[in-house]
Amino acid sequence: MAYLEIKDFTKSFGENQVLKGIDFTLEKGEVLSIIGSSGSGKTTLLRCVNFLEKPDFGSMTVDGETLIGDGIKDTERTLRQKRLNFGLVFQSFNLFPHFTVIKNVTLAPELLLKENYAAFCKTERSKSARKEYLAAKRTEIHETGKELLAKVGLSEKAESYPWQLSGGQQQRVAIARALAMRPKVLCFDEPTSALDPELTGEVLKVIRSLKGDGRTMIIVTHEMEFAKNVSDKIIYLADGKIEDCGTPEEIFGGARSEKLNAFLASVNDKGEA
């Protein structure tokens, strides 16, 4: 069984059917890039995978566990638990401006710790044991946060605020924040679209390093050269359907779809303009 398996995802908003039966699989450690024109359904697909939207129909299995499927009804608590399987890096960073960089990275794990601590207290009556548990976990979260900032090259910015950083630095903080929750699948929604060209390279370099670590990733991107170099497989979406799918060599070396050929030609034309 594949590490991630999506079957027949469909999604409509009113009378507008955005996803029209999406199927794909991803093995552990693979990188999937999703390309396509604006309005093709790329972001909606990513939001359904991350439980930010609910597909109208279809199923999803991650690491052998069915998270979406017939007969599965979620409470807010079960949805929170399922979202932990995924990390999502947005286009526009979405950092908290009133928190330092390290606080932005450690905030979500600290909130999860409160929930876990409450469960721990139900089974442990010793006040000293509770205190030790809490102190150890907080230290672990902070140390992990510092390690992740070092990984994205921002150790010296731990006590800075988002407004003191460049766009590329803010996006690298957002990547560290997503990694802090130890997701099984890391997702990116156009991670460089809000950046100036000169800042794009530093973010793409970090994503390449994550591939080297064996991270399982889904990347919605308009950077064709990056998709070609970092992906194990590429999906081309058009009109809410997978129009073409293959390795980078197959997609860029000899497209099998007229729509894909036209899309790649238009991208090349824009790049030359």
N, C-alpha and C positions, 0 to 999 in steps of 0.2 A: 504493500500500500504506500502511496506517495505521502510525503510529509505534510503537504497541503494539497487538498483536493476541493475544487469548486465545481459544482454540477448545476447547470441550467439556471443560473442566476438571472432573474428578471426583475425589473423595477420600473414603475411608472409614476409620474407625477401628474395627477389628473388624467387627461387623455393623451399625454405625451409619454410614450414608452421609450425610456432612455436605455435600458438594458434588455436585450432580446434573446436570452438564453445563452449565457456565458459559461463555458466549460474550460478548465485548464488544471494542470497539476504542477507541483513544484517539489523537487527533492530537497532534503536538508542540505544547506550550504550553497544552494543554487541562487543565482540572481536573475530575476525576471524584470525586463523593462517593458513598459506599456507605452506605445506611441500612437499617435493619431491626431487628427485635426481637432480644434476646439468644438465642443458639442458632441463629440463621438461617444462619450460615456466614461471616459477614463477616471475622472475624479469621483463620479458616482459609484463606479465599481470599487474603487479604493475605500470609499466611505462605507459601503456595504460590508466589505471584508473586515473593517475596523469597528463594526457595530455602531457607527454614527448614523447610518441609515439601515432600515430593515428591508431586505429584498422581499418582493411580493411572493416569490416562489424560488425554490432551489435549496441546495444543501451545501454545507462546508464542513470538512473534517480537517483537524490539525493534530498531528502527532498521534493518530489513532483515535482521537476523541471527536465525536460528532457535535459540533457547536450550533449548527443551524440545520434544521430538517423538519420533516413532517412530525407533528405532535409535540414538538419542543416549545414549551411556553416559558418565557423568562420573567423573573422579577427584576427589580432594579439592582438587587444584590448579585444575582447570577450574571446579569449583564456586565457589572463591574468586574466580576471574576473573569469572564470570557475576554473582556477587553485587554486583560493583562497578558494575553497571548501575543498581542500586537503592540508595536510602537509606531507612532505616526509622526513624521516630521512635515510640518505644513509649509506652504509657500512663504508665508509672511511671519515666520518665527514664533509669534504668539508667546513671547516671553512676558513675565510679569515685571513691569517697569520699576515697581517700588521694592523689588527684591534684588539682592546681589546675585551675581552669576552663580555662586556655589549654592545659594538658597534656591534659585530656579531649578538647579539640577537635583537637589535633595528633597524638594517639597513633596513630590508625589510619594516617594518611599516613606517619608515621615508620616504622611497621612495614612498610608497603608499600615504602618507600624502601630498607629493608634488602634486600628481595628484588630490587628493581631494581638496587641497587648491586652485588649479587653477580653479576648478569647483565652489568653494565657492566664489571666487573673481568675477565671472561672475554675481553673484546674490547679492553681498554685496559691495556697493560703499564706505562705511565708512572705512577709513584707520585704525582708532582705533579699529573697530570691527574685521578687518582682522588681526591686530596685536594680539589682545586678543585671537582670534581663534587659530592662529598659536602657540602662547605661551602655551595655555592650552593643545593643542593636543600633543605638544612636551613633556610637563611635564607628561602627561598621558602615553605616550609611554615609557618614561624613568622609571617611577614608575612601570609600568607593567613588564618591563624588569627585574627590581630588584626583583619583586615578583616571577617571573618565575625562576630566578637563585636561590632564596631561596628555591623554591619548589624542585629543583633538587640537593639541598645541596651544592651550590657553591657561596653563597653570598660573601664570602671572596675573591673570584677570579675575581670579576667584572672588575678590572683594569689590570688583567694579560693578557698576550698574549697566543694564542694557544700553541706555542712552550714551554711554561712554565708549561703546564698541562700534566697529564698522558693521555693515550688513553681513559680510562674510563671517565675521566673528560671532555675530548673533546667531547665524544659522548653525555654526559649529556648536554653540551652546545648546541649541535646540536638539542637535543630534546626541550630545552627551546626556541631555535630559531624557530623551527617549530610551537610551541604552540603560539608564539607571534602573529601569523597571524590569530589566532582564527579559525582554520579549523573545518569543520564539521566532517571530517574523517581524522584521523591521521594514516599515513602509515609508516611502518618500513621495510627496505630491508636488511635482515641479520644484525641487529644492533650490534651483538657481534662478527661477523666473523673476524674483524680486531683486536680483543682484545686478550691479553693473558688471560688464564683461570682465574687467580686471579682477573682480572678487570671486568670479565663478570658479576659477581654477582651484582655489584653496579649499572650497567645499567639496568639489569633485575628488580632490586628492584624499580627503578624509573618507569618503565613501569607498574609494578604491581600497584603502587600507582595511576597511571592514570586510570587504570581500576576501582579502588575504587572511583574515581571522576566521573565515568559514561561516560568516553570517548568512542567514537566509533572508533575502531582501526582495521587495517588490518596489520598482521605481517607475513612477509616471514622469516622463521627461520629454523635453523638446530638443535635448542635446543629442543629436544623432551620432556624432563621433564618440561621445561618451557611452551611449547605449551599445555601440558596436564593440567598444573595448572592454566594457565591464560585465556584459550580460552573458549568461549561459543560454538563455532563450529570449526571444522578443515576440510580443503580441502586437499586432496592428489592429486597432479598433476602428470601425467605420460604421456610422449609423446604428450604434448600440450592439454590434455583432463583431465577433472575431473574424475579420476578413482574411487575415493571414497570420501564420505562426511558424517560427522556426529558429534555428541558430542564427547568430549574427551573419555568418557566411551565407546562409540561405536567404536571409532577408535583404541584405545589402549586396550580395554577389549576383543575384539573379532572381529578382522578385517574380512570384508566381501569380500575382493579382494585378489587374489593370489599375484598380484603385490605389494599391500600394505603390505601383510605379508612378502614378500621377502625384501622390502625396510626397514621395521622396524627391521627385522633380521640382515640386513647388518649394520644398524646404531648401534644396540646392539653389534655386533661383533667388530666394530671400537671402541666403548666405552670401551670394555674389553681389547683391544689390548694394 
